[in-house]
Amino acid sequence: MTELNELTASEAARVLASGEASAEDMMRACLDRVAARDETVRAWAFLDPELALASARAADRHRKAGNSRGPLHGLPVGIKDIIETADMPTENGSDLYRGQRTGRDAECVARLRNAGAVIMGKTVTTELANTCPSKTRNPHNPEHTPGGSSAGSAAAVADFQVMLALGTQTAGSVIRPGSFNGIHALKPSLGLIPREGVLMQSHTLDTVGVYGRSVEDLALITDSMAAFDASDAFSFGGRRSSLTADLNLETPAPRFAFLETPAWAQADAGARDAIERVVDGLGARCVRESLPSPFDRILDFHATVMAAEMLTYYGPDAEASPGKVSDLLKARLVAARNVRAGDYVEAQLARGAINGALAALLDRYDAVLCLPAPGAAPKGLGSTGNPIFNGLWTYLGVPCVALPRLSLDGLPLGVQLVGKPGEDGKLLRTARWLDRELAG
């Protein structure tokens, strides 16, 4: 029999709603797993078992009184520690914010609570959600990186310590850890989930994303948070629909455009072979395609935008307290000072042309299929891995999904799908079809 902590979030929600188990039972199962594995995986930046259990008991009392709060009622959720929580510290993985308690929830956390979620704790992030590796280990092999910057969230879901967790992505911080840890991950359209109360690194790139154990899980938690934020110029203002409802629409079997992308040369031979087998297995449903220039320069465009905006947000604090910033981040900030204003403007303007070409391609296909990382999680803990297969899509603000259906050298490797901005529901529906196809 499947242990409570090993259920998908969608399964767990049904178990809780039926009364087969309580929210306290669910939380205890998760906490027991943490106790057994924390020394190895190290996924949590803050975890107070008594607070978590008290919150679970409160959810049970609400349900017993006939006051189910929403689709996440009683489900434990992990929150990346750059996202504010009223009753827990938010330290951003940095000595700059050690001991910080803001006393408020980020908008996405407030929406999770309104949907009935029980906030279990804060998961480990790399320093300021940037490049410096964290203490977290890959649960499949602790000698390998779990990726970053959403290291704790991905590892905790993969290790059955929590069913759902939040991450963020500025380059590859949701999709790459999803691939490395062998779980389902969604980086939604830019601004689909509100960013208020989330540490800002780049206002044109930062995106709140989610982890789960099925495509249905991704839809379930995203539906609970998606909302327009009038205070954020990059909040998605288009038509919104229920992603869960979109999953159930009857549509023809999808077609895929396979893109090597400009990152292809940096992929491991094994990763190339693995994704090529997926392409070949899909037959006529998957066609090799390409995009015109300036798509060939997109990696540089993303790097330019990220560097300039990171310097804007992190530079002043790093200069004020240099002893509280790692040498690795300092070096990145120094390099960012070499970004020229003209290059930054060019990179911002190029986004429209590339998005137009991608949209035209996706008028003929249901999703782009590509690698989510150059390979499986690298051995060693001195790096979080290369985000080169992710940053280009983050730059475009398009939704991306990682599916845990490949492996390489005994470690997970995902498959990445990409859709049009605002068509997250269609992308998830397409992803579920492929997920089932690859699962056999």
Disulfide bonds with the S-S distance in Angstrom:
none
